[in-house]
Amino acid sequence: LCGQTANGGPHAEADIATQTGEVLARIDALLKEAGTGRERILSTTIYLRDIADFAAMNAVWDAWVPAGTA
């Protein structure tokens, strides 16, 4: 799963919430392909180009992470 980025890479024109959703959808597909799911993720590192995007990214992340695993 290492190195997943939104479509368009670091210069994508979509807002951070859209970019985060794209990345998480890609991760869901990769986890499914590997026969596992998001509840089995042990660690995640997220890099943001602009810390001002943190709240919007984190809202999408919090909705994606299964309850009780954060």
PQR file of N, CA, C, O and H, with PARSE charges and radii, in Angstrom:
ATOM      1  N   LEU A   1       0.805  -1.202   0.000 -0.4000 1.5000
ATOM      2  CA  LEU A   1       0.000   0.000   0.000 -0.0000 2.0000
ATOM      3  C   LEU A   1       0.844   1.260   0.000  0.5500 1.7000
ATOM      4  O   LEU A   1       0.320   2.365  -0.143 -0.5500 1.4000
ATOM      5  N   CYS A   2       2.106   1.102   0.155 -0.4000 1.5000
ATOM      6  CA  CYS A   2       3.015   2.241   0.263 -0.0000 2.0000
ATOM      7  C   CYS A   2       2.922   3.158  -0.952  0.5500 1.7000
ATOM      8  O   CYS A   2       2.845   2.695  -2.090 -0.5500 1.4000
ATOM      9  H   CYS A   2       2.531   0.204   0.272  0.4000 1.0000
ATOM     10  N   GLY A   3       2.929   4.459  -0.695 -0.4000 1.5000
ATOM     11  CA  GLY A   3       3.031   5.443  -1.763 -0.0000 2.0000
ATOM     12  C   GLY A   3       1.751   5.762  -2.501  0.5500 1.7000
ATOM     13  O   GLY A   3       1.818   6.263  -3.623 -0.5500 1.4000
ATOM     14  H   GLY A   3       2.991   4.835   0.230  0.4000 1.0000
ATOM     15  N   GLN A   4       0.602   5.503  -1.938 -0.4000 1.5000
ATOM     16  CA  GLN A   4      -0.661   5.796  -2.621 -0.0000 2.0000
ATOM     17  C   GLN A   4      -0.895   7.304  -2.647  0.5500 1.7000
ATOM     18  O   GLN A   4      -0.774   7.978  -1.625 -0.5500 1.4000
ATOM     19  H   GLN A   4       0.547   5.096  -1.027  0.4000 1.0000
ATOM     20  N   THR A   5      -1.229   7.820  -3.819 -0.4000 1.5000
ATOM     21  CA  THR A   5      -1.506   9.245  -3.978 -0.0000 2.0000
ATOM     22  C   THR A   5      -2.802   9.420  -4.762  0.5500 1.7000
ATOM     23  O   THR A   5      -3.278   8.495  -5.420 -0.5500 1.4000
ATOM     24  H   THR A   5      -1.327   7.272  -4.649  0.4000 1.0000
ATOM     25  N   ALA A   6      -3.353  10.611  -4.680 -0.4000 1.5000
ATOM     26  CA  ALA A   6      -4.565  10.931  -5.429 -0.0000 2.0000
ATOM     27  C   ALA A   6      -4.252  11.026  -6.918  0.5500 1.7000
ATOM     28  O   ALA A   6      -3.100  11.208  -7.311 -0.5500 1.4000
ATOM     29  H   ALA A   6      -2.966  11.362  -4.145  0.4000 1.0000
ATOM     30  N   ASN A   7      -5.294  10.902  -7.740 -0.4000 1.5000
ATOM     31  CA  ASN A   7      -5.119  11.092  -9.182 -0.0000 2.0000
ATOM     32  C   ASN A   7      -4.547  12.476  -9.423  0.5500 1.7000
ATOM     33  O   ASN A   7      -5.038  13.458  -8.867 -0.5500 1.4000
ATOM     34  H   ASN A   7      -6.230  10.754  -7.421  0.4000 1.0000
ATOM     35  N   GLY A   8      -3.533  12.560 -10.233 -0.4000 1.5000
ATOM     36  CA  GLY A   8      -2.896  13.844 -10.505 -0.0000 2.0000
ATOM     37  C   GLY A   8      -1.717  14.120  -9.589  0.5500 1.7000
ATOM     38  O   GLY A   8      -1.036  15.133  -9.749 -0.5500 1.4000
ATOM     39  H   GLY A   8      -3.134  11.762 -10.685  0.4000 1.0000
ATOM     40  N   GLY A   9      -1.466  13.243  -8.638 -0.4000 1.5000
ATOM     41  CA  GLY A   9      -0.320  13.397  -7.750 -0.0000 2.0000
ATOM     42  C   GLY A   9      -0.402  14.646  -6.893  0.5500 1.7000
ATOM     43  O   GLY A   9      -1.494  15.131  -6.597 -0.5500 1.4000
ATOM     44  H   GLY A   9      -2.019  12.420  -8.508  0.4000 1.0000
ATOM     45  N   PRO A  10       0.747  15.168  -6.493 -0.5600 1.5000
ATOM     46  CA  PRO A  10       0.768  16.304  -5.560  0.2800 2.0000
ATOM     47  C   PRO A  10       0.224  17.599  -6.158  0.5500 1.7000
ATOM     48  O   PRO A  10      -0.013  18.563  -5.429 -0.5500 1.4000
ATOM     49  N   HIS A  11       0.025  17.631  -7.456 -0.4000 1.5000
ATOM     50  CA  HIS A  11      -0.467  18.851  -8.100 -0.0000 2.0000
ATOM     51  C   HIS A  11      -1.917  18.703  -8.554  0.5500 1.7000
ATOM     52  O   HIS A  11      -2.384  19.450  -9.414 -0.5500 1.4000
ATOM     53  H   HIS A  11       0.217  16.848  -8.048  0.4000 1.0000
ATOM     54  N   ALA A  12      -2.628  17.734  -7.970 -0.4000 1.5000
ATOM     55  CA  ALA A  12      -4.036  17.518  -8.323 -0.0000 2.0000
ATOM     56  C   ALA A  12      -4.850  18.769  -7.989  0.5500 1.7000
ATOM     57  O   ALA A  12      -4.575  19.457  -7.007 -0.5500 1.4000
ATOM     58  H   ALA A  12      -2.249  17.127  -7.271  0.4000 1.0000
ATOM     59  N   GLU A  13      -5.834  19.046  -8.803 -0.4000 1.5000
ATOM     60  CA  GLU A  13      -6.657  20.237  -8.599 -0.0000 2.0000
ATOM     61  C   GLU A  13      -7.843  19.985  -7.681  0.5500 1.7000
ATOM     62  O   GLU A  13      -8.476  20.939  -7.230 -0.5500 1.4000
ATOM     63  H   GLU A  13      -6.057  18.486  -9.602  0.4000 1.0000
ATOM     64  N   ALA A  14      -8.162  18.729  -7.389 -0.4000 1.5000
ATOM     65  CA  ALA A  14      -9.281  18.410  -6.499 -0.0000 2.0000
ATOM     66  C   ALA A  14      -8.952  18.852  -5.081  0.5500 1.7000
ATOM     67  O   ALA A  14      -7.782  18.941  -4.709 -0.5500 1.4000
ATOM     68  H   ALA A  14      -7.647  17.953  -7.755  0.4000 1.0000
ATOM     69  N   ASP A  15      -9.990  19.131  -4.286 -0.4000 1.5000
ATOM     70  CA  ASP A  15      -9.759  19.515  -2.900 -0.0000 2.0000
ATOM     71  C   ASP A  15      -9.249  18.317  -2.096  0.5500 1.7000
ATOM     72  O   ASP A  15      -9.295  17.182  -2.569 -0.5500 1.4000
ATOM     73  H   ASP A  15     -10.941  19.059  -4.588  0.4000 1.0000
ATOM     74  N   ILE A  16      -8.771  18.573  -0.897 -0.4000 1.5000
ATOM     75  CA  ILE A  16      -8.137  17.529  -0.099 -0.0000 2.0000
ATOM     76  C   ILE A  16      -9.120  16.422   0.268  0.5500 1.7000
ATOM     77  O   ILE A  16      -8.728  15.257   0.338 -0.5500 1.4000
ATOM     78  H   ILE A  16      -8.733  19.495  -0.512  0.4000 1.0000
ATOM     79  N   ALA A  17     -10.379  16.754   0.503 -0.4000 1.5000
ATOM     80  CA  ALA A  17     -11.366  15.725   0.833 -0.0000 2.0000
ATOM     81  C   ALA A  17     -11.544  14.753  -0.337  0.5500 1.7000
ATOM     82  O   ALA A  17     -11.617  13.542  -0.132 -0.5500 1.4000
ATOM     83  H   ALA A  17     -10.698  17.700   0.446  0.4000 1.0000
ATOM     84  N   THR A  18     -11.614  15.278  -1.545 -0.4000 1.5000
ATOM     85  CA  THR A  18     -11.743  14.441  -2.740 -0.0000 2.0000
ATOM     86  C   THR A  18     -10.495  13.595  -2.938  0.5500 1.7000
ATOM     87  O   THR A  18     -10.587  12.402  -3.229 -0.5500 1.4000
ATOM     88  H   THR A  18     -11.555  16.262  -1.711  0.4000 1.0000
ATOM     89  N   GLN A  19      -9.328  14.212  -2.780 -0.4000 1.5000
ATOM     90  CA  GLN A  19      -8.083  13.475  -2.933 -0.0000 2.0000
ATOM     91  C   GLN A  19      -7.975  12.355  -1.897  0.5500 1.7000
ATOM     92  O   GLN A  19      -7.560  11.243  -2.221 -0.5500 1.4000
ATOM     93  H   GLN A  19      -9.253  15.181  -2.544  0.4000 1.0000
ATOM     94  N   THR A  20      -8.350  12.652  -0.657 -0.4000 1.5000
ATOM     95  CA  THR A  20      -8.299  11.644   0.393 -0.0000 2.0000
ATOM     96  C   THR A  20      -9.239  10.497   0.071  0.5500 1.7000
ATOM     97  O   THR A  20      -8.883   9.331   0.243 -0.5500 1.4000
ATOM     98  H   THR A  20      -8.688  13.556  -0.394  0.4000 1.0000
ATOM     99  N   GLY A  21     -10.441  10.822  -0.398 -0.4000 1.5000
ATOM    100  CA  GLY A  21     -11.396   9.782  -0.789 -0.0000 2.0000
ATOM    101  C   GLY A  21     -10.861   8.890  -1.889  0.5500 1.7000
ATOM    102  O   GLY A  21     -11.058   7.675  -1.855 -0.5500 1.4000
ATOM    103  H   GLY A  21     -10.730  11.769  -0.538  0.4000 1.0000
ATOM    104  N   GLU A  22     -10.181   9.482  -2.874 -0.4000 1.5000
ATOM    105  CA  GLU A  22      -9.582   8.704  -3.966 -0.0000 2.0000
ATOM    106  C   GLU A  22      -8.539   7.730  -3.436  0.5500 1.7000
ATOM    107  O   GLU A  22      -8.521   6.560  -3.817 -0.5500 1.4000
ATOM    108  H   GLU A  22     -10.021  10.469  -2.902  0.4000 1.0000
ATOM    109  N   VAL A  23      -7.682   8.214  -2.565 -0.4000 1.5000
ATOM    110  CA  VAL A  23      -6.623   7.371  -2.009 -0.0000 2.0000
ATOM    111  C   VAL A  23      -7.229   6.236  -1.178  0.5500 1.7000
ATOM    112  O   VAL A  23      -6.804   5.086  -1.294 -0.5500 1.4000
ATOM    113  H   VAL A  23      -7.697   9.164  -2.255  0.4000 1.0000
ATOM    114  N   LEU A  24      -8.203   6.552  -0.355 -0.4000 1.5000
ATOM    115  CA  LEU A  24      -8.802   5.527   0.496 -0.0000 2.0000
ATOM    116  C   LEU A  24      -9.559   4.489  -0.335  0.5500 1.7000
ATOM    117  O   LEU A  24      -9.569   3.311   0.021 -0.5500 1.4000
ATOM    118  H   LEU A  24      -8.548   7.485  -0.260  0.4000 1.0000
ATOM    119  N   ALA A  25     -10.182   4.900  -1.417 -0.4000 1.5000
ATOM    120  CA  ALA A  25     -10.847   3.947  -2.310 -0.0000 2.0000
ATOM    121  C   ALA A  25      -9.817   3.019  -2.956  0.5500 1.7000
ATOM    122  O   ALA A  25     -10.057   1.819  -3.091 -0.5500 1.4000
ATOM    123  H   ALA A  25     -10.174   5.858  -1.706  0.4000 1.0000
ATOM    124  N   ARG A  26      -8.691   3.566  -3.346 -0.4000 1.5000
ATOM    125  CA  ARG A  26      -7.618   2.757  -3.927 -0.0000 2.0000
ATOM    126  C   ARG A  26      -7.093   1.763  -2.889  0.5500 1.7000
ATOM    127  O   ARG A  26      -6.827   0.605  -3.210 -0.5500 1.4000
ATOM    128  H   ARG A  26      -8.496   4.540  -3.236  0.4000 1.0000
ATOM    129  N   ILE A  27      -6.948   2.220  -1.652 -0.4000 1.5000
ATOM    130  CA  ILE A  27      -6.482   1.339  -0.577 -0.0000 2.0000
ATOM    131  C   ILE A  27      -7.500   0.233  -0.320  0.5500 1.7000
ATOM    132  O   ILE A  27      -7.120  -0.922  -0.130 -0.5500 1.4000
ATOM    133  H   ILE A  27      -7.164   3.161  -1.392  0.4000 1.0000
ATOM    134  N   ASP A  28      -8.784   0.571  -0.310 -0.4000 1.5000
ATOM    135  CA  ASP A  28      -9.823  -0.459  -0.154 -0.0000 2.0000
ATOM    136  C   ASP A  28      -9.683  -1.543  -1.223  0.5500 1.7000
ATOM    137  O   ASP A  28      -9.758  -2.733  -0.917 -0.5500 1.4000
ATOM    138  H   ASP A  28      -9.093   1.509  -0.464  0.4000 1.0000
ATOM    139  N   ALA A  29      -9.481  -1.133  -2.471 -0.4000 1.5000
ATOM    140  CA  ALA A  29      -9.346  -2.095  -3.570 -0.0000 2.0000
ATOM    141  C   ALA A  29      -8.111  -2.969  -3.386  0.5500 1.7000
ATOM    142  O   ALA A  29      -8.167  -4.177  -3.616 -0.5500 1.4000
ATOM    143  H   ALA A  29      -9.420  -0.166  -2.720  0.4000 1.0000
ATOM    144  N   LEU A  30      -6.998  -2.368  -2.972 -0.4000 1.5000
ATOM    145  CA  LEU A  30      -5.769  -3.137  -2.760 -0.0000 2.0000
ATOM    146  C   LEU A  30      -5.910  -4.106  -1.594  0.5500 1.7000
ATOM    147  O   LEU A  30      -5.426  -5.236  -1.661 -0.5500 1.4000
ATOM    148  H   LEU A  30      -6.952  -1.386  -2.785  0.4000 1.0000
ATOM    149  N   LEU A  31      -6.563  -3.672  -0.539 -0.4000 1.5000
ATOM    150  CA  LEU A  31      -6.791  -4.564   0.608 -0.0000 2.0000
ATOM    151  C   LEU A  31      -7.679  -5.741   0.198  0.5500 1.7000
ATOM    152  O   LEU A  31      -7.414  -6.882   0.575 -0.5500 1.4000
ATOM    153  H   LEU A  31      -6.955  -2.754  -0.485  0.4000 1.0000
ATOM    154  N   LYS A  32      -8.729  -5.460  -0.573 -0.4000 1.5000
ATOM    155  CA  LYS A  32      -9.617  -6.528  -1.031 -0.0000 2.0000
ATOM    156  C   LYS A  32      -8.857  -7.522  -1.893  0.5500 1.7000
ATOM    157  O   LYS A  32      -9.023  -8.733  -1.748 -0.5500 1.4000
ATOM    158  H   LYS A  32      -8.944  -4.533  -0.879  0.4000 1.0000
ATOM    159  N   GLU A  33      -8.027  -7.010  -2.786 -0.4000 1.5000
ATOM    160  CA  GLU A  33      -7.222  -7.863  -3.662 -0.0000 2.0000
ATOM    161  C   GLU A  33      -6.308  -8.780  -2.841  0.5500 1.7000
ATOM    162  O   GLU A  33      -6.039  -9.917  -3.230 -0.5500 1.4000
ATOM    163  H   GLU A  33      -7.892  -6.026  -2.903  0.4000 1.0000
ATOM    164  N   ALA A  34      -5.839  -8.268  -1.704 -0.4000 1.5000
ATOM    165  CA  ALA A  34      -4.948  -9.042  -0.833 -0.0000 2.0000
ATOM    166  C   ALA A  34      -5.725  -9.942   0.134  0.5500 1.7000
ATOM    167  O   ALA A  34      -5.125 -10.671   0.924 -0.5500 1.4000
ATOM    168  H   ALA A  34      -6.058  -7.345  -1.388  0.4000 1.0000
ATOM    169  N   GLY A  35      -7.056  -9.890   0.072 -0.4000 1.5000
ATOM    170  CA  GLY A  35      -7.874 -10.731   0.923 -0.0000 2.0000
ATOM    171  C   GLY A  35      -7.982 -10.241   2.356  0.5500 1.7000
ATOM    172  O   GLY A  35      -8.152 -11.040   3.277 -0.5500 1.4000
ATOM    173  H   GLY A  35      -7.543  -9.298  -0.570  0.4000 1.0000
ATOM    174  N   THR A  36      -7.885  -8.942   2.547 -0.4000 1.5000
ATOM    175  CA  THR A  36      -7.970  -8.374   3.889 -0.0000 2.0000
ATOM    176  C   THR A  36      -8.810  -7.102   3.860  0.5500 1.7000
ATOM    177  O   THR A  36      -9.433  -6.798   2.842 -0.5500 1.4000
ATOM    178  H   THR A  36      -7.746  -8.294   1.798  0.4000 1.0000
ATOM    179  N   GLY A  37      -8.835  -6.362   4.953 -0.4000 1.5000
ATOM    180  CA  GLY A  37      -9.647  -5.158   5.011 -0.0000 2.0000
ATOM    181  C   GLY A  37      -9.042  -4.110   5.911  0.5500 1.7000
ATOM    182  O   GLY A  37      -8.017  -4.336   6.554 -0.5500 1.4000
ATOM    183  H   GLY A  37      -8.329  -6.609   5.779  0.4000 1.0000
ATOM    184  N   ARG A  38      -9.682  -2.966   5.951 -0.4000 1.5000
ATOM    185  CA  ARG A  38      -9.148  -1.828   6.695 -0.0000 2.0000
ATOM    186  C   ARG A  38      -9.057  -2.065   8.196  0.5500 1.7000
ATOM    187  O   ARG A  38      -8.245  -1.428   8.867 -0.5500 1.4000
ATOM    188  H   ARG A  38     -10.515  -2.782   5.429  0.4000 1.0000
ATOM    189  N   GLU A  39      -9.867  -2.963   8.735 -0.4000 1.5000
ATOM    190  CA  GLU A  39      -9.793  -3.246  10.171 -0.0000 2.0000
ATOM    191  C   GLU A  39      -8.490  -3.951  10.552  0.5500 1.7000
ATOM    192  O   GLU A  39      -8.186  -4.088  11.737 -0.5500 1.4000
ATOM    193  H   GLU A  39     -10.527  -3.480   8.190  0.4000 1.0000
ATOM    194  N   ARG A  40      -7.723  -4.397   9.560 -0.4000 1.5000
ATOM    195  CA  ARG A  40      -6.459  -5.095   9.808 -0.0000 2.0000
ATOM    196  C   ARG A  40      -5.226  -4.197   9.641  0.5500 1.7000
ATOM    197  O   ARG A  40      -4.102  -4.663   9.828 -0.5500 1.4000
ATOM    198  H   ARG A  40      -7.970  -4.286   8.597  0.4000 1.0000
ATOM    199  N   ILE A  41      -5.413  -2.938   9.297 -0.4000 1.5000
ATOM    200  CA  ILE A  41      -4.283  -2.015   9.130 -0.0000 2.0000
ATOM    201  C   ILE A  41      -3.642  -1.769  10.495  0.5500 1.7000
ATOM    202  O   ILE A  41      -4.331  -1.454  11.466 -0.5500 1.4000
ATOM    203  H   ILE A  41      -6.326  -2.559   9.145  0.4000 1.0000
ATOM    204  N   LEU A  42      -2.329  -1.913  10.559 -0.4000 1.5000
ATOM    205  CA  LEU A  42      -1.600  -1.741  11.812 -0.0000 2.0000
ATOM    206  C   LEU A  42      -1.110  -0.321  12.023  0.5500 1.7000
ATOM    207  O   LEU A  42      -1.100   0.170  13.152 -0.5500 1.4000
ATOM    208  H   LEU A  42      -1.769  -2.169   9.771  0.4000 1.0000
ATOM    209  N   SER A  43      -0.706   0.338  10.957 -0.4000 1.5000
ATOM    210  CA  SER A  43      -0.121   1.665  11.080 -0.0000 2.0000
ATOM    211  C   SER A  43      -0.325   2.427   9.777  0.5500 1.7000
ATOM    212  O   SER A  43      -0.329   1.845   8.692 -0.5500 1.4000
ATOM    213  H   SER A  43      -0.715  -0.061  10.040  0.4000 1.0000
ATOM    214  N   THR A  44      -0.492   3.726   9.904 -0.4000 1.5000
ATOM    215  CA  THR A  44      -0.672   4.578   8.726 -0.0000 2.0000
ATOM    216  C   THR A  44       0.108   5.866   8.920  0.5500 1.7000
ATOM    217  O   THR A  44       0.081   6.457  10.000 -0.5500 1.4000
ATOM    218  H   THR A  44      -0.489   4.199  10.785  0.4000 1.0000
ATOM    219  N   THR A  45       0.796   6.300   7.888 -0.4000 1.5000
ATOM    220  CA  THR A  45       1.455   7.595   7.885 -0.0000 2.0000
ATOM    221  C   THR A  45       0.876   8.393   6.728  0.5500 1.7000
ATOM    222  O   THR A  45       0.866   7.930   5.588 -0.5500 1.4000
ATOM    223  H   THR A  45       0.818   5.820   7.011  0.4000 1.0000
ATOM    224  N   ILE A  46       0.398   9.581   7.023 -0.4000 1.5000
ATOM    225  CA  ILE A  46      -0.188  10.444   6.000 -0.0000 2.0000
ATOM    226  C   ILE A  46       0.634  11.727   5.939  0.5500 1.7000
ATOM    227  O   ILE A  46       0.848  12.387   6.956 -0.5500 1.4000
ATOM    228  H   ILE A  46       0.407   9.957   7.950  0.4000 1.0000
ATOM    229  N   TYR A  47       1.087  12.071   4.745 -0.4000 1.5000
ATOM    230  CA  TYR A  47       1.831  13.311   4.541 -0.0000 2.0000
ATOM    231  C   TYR A  47       0.930  14.309   3.827  0.5500 1.7000
ATOM    232  O   TYR A  47       0.311  13.991   2.811 -0.5500 1.4000
ATOM    233  H   TYR A  47       0.913  11.536   3.919  0.4000 1.0000
ATOM    234  N   LEU A  48       0.866  15.505   4.364 -0.4000 1.5000
ATOM    235  CA  LEU A  48       0.106  16.591   3.747 -0.0000 2.0000
ATOM    236  C   LEU A  48       1.061  17.675   3.287  0.5500 1.7000
ATOM    237  O   LEU A  48       2.012  18.016   3.991 -0.5500 1.4000
ATOM    238  H   LEU A  48       1.369  15.764   5.189  0.4000 1.0000
ATOM    239  N   ARG A  49       0.812  18.203   2.130 -0.4000 1.5000
ATOM    240  CA  ARG A  49       1.635  19.301   1.628 -0.0000 2.0000
ATOM    241  C   ARG A  49       1.374  20.582   2.401  0.5500 1.7000
ATOM    242  O   ARG A  49       2.271  21.408   2.569 -0.5500 1.4000
ATOM    243  H   ARG A  49       0.040  17.926   1.559  0.4000 1.0000
ATOM    244  N   ASP A  50       0.132  20.745   2.876 -0.4000 1.5000
ATOM    245  CA  ASP A  50      -0.253  21.953   3.600 -0.0000 2.0000
ATOM    246  C   ASP A  50      -1.039  21.547   4.848  0.5500 1.7000
ATOM    247  O   ASP A  50      -2.112  20.953   4.736 -0.5500 1.4000
ATOM    248  H   ASP A  50      -0.596  20.074   2.740  0.4000 1.0000
ATOM    249  N   ILE A  51      -0.521  21.858   6.021 -0.4000 1.5000
ATOM    250  CA  ILE A  51      -1.171  21.473   7.272 -0.0000 2.0000
ATOM    251  C   ILE A  51      -2.558  22.098   7.400  0.5500 1.7000
ATOM    252  O   ILE A  51      -3.375  21.617   8.185 -0.5500 1.4000
ATOM    253  H   ILE A  51       0.351  22.341   6.112  0.4000 1.0000
ATOM    254  N   ALA A  52      -2.831  23.126   6.669 -0.4000 1.5000
ATOM    255  CA  ALA A  52      -4.165  23.738   6.676 -0.0000 2.0000
ATOM    256  C   ALA A  52      -5.225  22.763   6.157  0.5500 1.7000
ATOM    257  O   ALA A  52      -6.415  22.960   6.401 -0.5500 1.4000
ATOM    258  H   ALA A  52      -2.167  23.517   6.031  0.4000 1.0000
ATOM    259  N   ASP A  53      -4.805  21.716   5.444 -0.4000 1.5000
ATOM    260  CA  ASP A  53      -5.713  20.707   4.916 -0.0000 2.0000
ATOM    261  C   ASP A  53      -6.035  19.611   5.928  0.5500 1.7000
ATOM    262  O   ASP A  53      -6.839  18.724   5.641 -0.5500 1.4000
ATOM    263  H   ASP A  53      -3.838  21.556   5.245  0.4000 1.0000
ATOM    264  N   PHE A  54      -5.414  19.662   7.110 -0.4000 1.5000
ATOM    265  CA  PHE A  54      -5.543  18.573   8.068 -0.0000 2.0000
ATOM    266  C   PHE A  54      -6.990  18.272   8.455  0.5500 1.7000
ATOM    267  O   PHE A  54      -7.402  17.113   8.397 -0.5500 1.4000
ATOM    268  H   PHE A  54      -4.761  20.382   7.342  0.4000 1.0000
ATOM    269  N   ALA A  55      -7.760  19.264   8.841 -0.4000 1.5000
ATOM    270  CA  ALA A  55      -9.126  19.028   9.320 -0.0000 2.0000
ATOM    271  C   ALA A  55      -9.988  18.357   8.253  0.5500 1.7000
ATOM    272  O   ALA A  55     -10.728  17.422   8.557 -0.5500 1.4000
ATOM    273  H   ALA A  55      -7.425  20.205   8.888  0.4000 1.0000
ATOM    274  N   ALA A  56      -9.902  18.821   7.015 -0.4000 1.5000
ATOM    275  CA  ALA A  56     -10.705  18.246   5.938 -0.0000 2.0000
ATOM    276  C   ALA A  56     -10.271  16.813   5.630  0.5500 1.7000
ATOM    277  O   ALA A  56     -11.114  15.941   5.422 -0.5500 1.4000
ATOM    278  H   ALA A  56      -9.301  19.581   6.768  0.4000 1.0000
ATOM    279  N   MET A  57      -8.966  16.569   5.602 -0.4000 1.5000
ATOM    280  CA  MET A  57      -8.463  15.214   5.379 -0.0000 2.0000
ATOM    281  C   MET A  57      -8.885  14.315   6.519  0.5500 1.7000
ATOM    282  O   MET A  57      -9.338  13.194   6.288 -0.5500 1.4000
ATOM    283  H   MET A  57      -8.281  17.277   5.771  0.4000 1.0000
ATOM    284  N   ASN A  58      -8.745  14.788   7.750 -0.4000 1.5000
ATOM    285  CA  ASN A  58      -9.029  13.972   8.921 -0.0000 2.0000
ATOM    286  C   ASN A  58     -10.511  13.603   9.013  0.5500 1.7000
ATOM    287  O   ASN A  58     -10.843  12.522   9.500 -0.5500 1.4000
ATOM    288  H   ASN A  58      -8.377  15.699   7.938  0.4000 1.0000
ATOM    289  N   ALA A  59     -11.399  14.476   8.556 -0.4000 1.5000
ATOM    290  CA  ALA A  59     -12.826  14.164   8.554 -0.0000 2.0000
ATOM    291  C   ALA A  59     -13.112  12.964   7.653  0.5500 1.7000
ATOM    292  O   ALA A  59     -13.893  12.084   8.017 -0.5500 1.4000
ATOM    293  H   ALA A  59     -11.130  15.354   8.160  0.4000 1.0000
ATOM    294  N   VAL A  60     -12.485  12.927   6.486 -0.4000 1.5000
ATOM    295  CA  VAL A  60     -12.664  11.807   5.562 -0.0000 2.0000
ATOM    296  C   VAL A  60     -12.043  10.549   6.171  0.5500 1.7000
ATOM    297  O   VAL A  60     -12.643   9.475   6.129 -0.5500 1.4000
ATOM    298  H   VAL A  60     -11.850  13.641   6.190  0.4000 1.0000
ATOM    299  N   TRP A  61     -10.858  10.682   6.727 -0.4000 1.5000
ATOM    300  CA  TRP A  61     -10.165   9.556   7.357 -0.0000 2.0000
ATOM    301  C   TRP A  61     -11.013   8.970   8.484  0.5500 1.7000
ATOM    302  O   TRP A  61     -11.205   7.756   8.548 -0.5500 1.4000
ATOM    303  H   TRP A  61     -10.371  11.555   6.761  0.4000 1.0000
ATOM    304  N   ASP A  62     -11.523   9.827   9.374 -0.4000 1.5000
ATOM    305  CA  ASP A  62     -12.316   9.354  10.517 -0.0000 2.0000
ATOM    306  C   ASP A  62     -13.567   8.598  10.063  0.5500 1.7000
ATOM    307  O   ASP A  62     -13.965   7.623  10.701 -0.5500 1.4000
ATOM    308  H   ASP A  62     -11.367  10.813   9.323  0.4000 1.0000
ATOM    309  N   ALA A  63     -14.181   9.035   8.982 -0.4000 1.5000
ATOM    310  CA  ALA A  63     -15.367   8.354   8.459 -0.0000 2.0000
ATOM    311  C   ALA A  63     -15.016   7.000   7.842  0.5500 1.7000
ATOM    312  O   ALA A  63     -15.852   6.096   7.808 -0.5500 1.4000
ATOM    313  H   ALA A  63     -13.858   9.828   8.465  0.4000 1.0000
ATOM    314  N   TRP A  64     -13.790   6.860   7.358 -0.4000 1.5000
ATOM    315  CA  TRP A  64     -13.341   5.629   6.673 -0.0000 2.0000
ATOM    316  C   TRP A  64     -12.867   4.563   7.640  0.5500 1.7000
ATOM    317  O   TRP A  64     -13.110   3.376   7.420 -0.5500 1.4000
ATOM    318  H   TRP A  64     -13.111   7.594   7.386  0.4000 1.0000
ATOM    319  N   VAL A  65     -12.195   4.965   8.705 -0.4000 1.5000
ATOM    320  CA  VAL A  65     -11.627   4.017   9.667 -0.0000 2.0000
ATOM    321  C   VAL A  65     -12.770   3.319  10.410  0.5500 1.7000
ATOM    322  O   VAL A  65     -13.677   3.983  10.912 -0.5500 1.4000
ATOM    323  H   VAL A  65     -11.997   5.929   8.883  0.4000 1.0000
ATOM    324  N   PRO A  66     -12.732   1.983  10.484 -0.5600 1.5000
ATOM    325  CA  PRO A  66     -13.792   1.273  11.194  0.2800 2.0000
ATOM    326  C   PRO A  66     -13.879   1.676  12.668  0.5500 1.7000
ATOM    327  O   PRO A  66     -12.859   1.903  13.319 -0.5500 1.4000
ATOM    328  N   ALA A  67     -15.092   1.761  13.178 -0.4000 1.5000
ATOM    329  CA  ALA A  67     -15.305   2.108  14.581 -0.0000 2.0000
ATOM    330  C   ALA A  67     -14.548   1.140  15.489  0.5500 1.7000
ATOM    331  O   ALA A  67     -14.536  -0.070  15.264 -0.5500 1.4000
ATOM    332  H   ALA A  67     -15.920   1.576  12.650  0.4000 1.0000
ATOM    333  N   GLY A  68     -13.926   1.695  16.505 -0.4000 1.5000
ATOM    334  CA  GLY A  68     -13.206   0.887  17.469 -0.0000 2.0000
ATOM    335  C   GLY A  68     -11.794   0.524  17.080  0.5500 1.7000
ATOM    336  O   GLY A  68     -11.117  -0.181  17.828 -0.5500 1.4000
ATOM    337  H   GLY A  68     -13.936   2.678  16.688  0.4000 1.0000
ATOM    338  N   THR A  69     -11.319   0.990  15.916 -0.4000 1.5000
ATOM    339  CA  THR A  69      -9.961   0.642  15.499 -0.0000 2.0000
ATOM    340  C   THR A  69      -9.001   1.820  15.549  0.5500 1.7000
ATOM    341  O   THR A  69      -7.796   1.646  15.372 -0.5500 1.4000
ATOM    342  H   THR A  69     -11.869   1.563  15.308  0.4000 1.0000
ATOM    343  N   ALA A  70      -9.521   3.007  15.787 -0.4000 1.5000
ATOM    344  CA  ALA A  70      -8.657   4.198  15.782 -0.0000 2.0000
ATOM    345  C   ALA A  70      -7.938   4.359  17.094  0.5500 1.7000
ATOM    346  O   ALA A  70      -7.170   5.306  17.266 -0.5500 1.4000
ATOM    347  H   ALA A  70     -10.500   3.148  15.930  0.4000 1.0000
TER
END
